[in-house]
Amino acid sequence: MTPQHNVVLRGGVADGQTLHCSHVGSPVEWEDVGGGALTYVGTEETETINGTTVTVYRLAH
């Protein structure tokens, strides 16, 4: 079984959302309620949320 990693999205409409990703480092697509999609990319940053260290993903430009 592939381990799951927690990530947090920063920027845009998904700011603050946390996700489980099986491949940290791969881009994450976030679909907006209006039908658009945003792409978030991994950074070397981490944050601690509720005692868990998570990788920060930022909005791709």
Beta strands, then each sheet from edge to edge (+ up, - down):
strand 1: 5-10
strand 2: 18-21
strand 3: 28-31
strand 4: 37-49
strand 5: 52-59
sheet 1: 2+ 1- 5- 4+ 3-
end
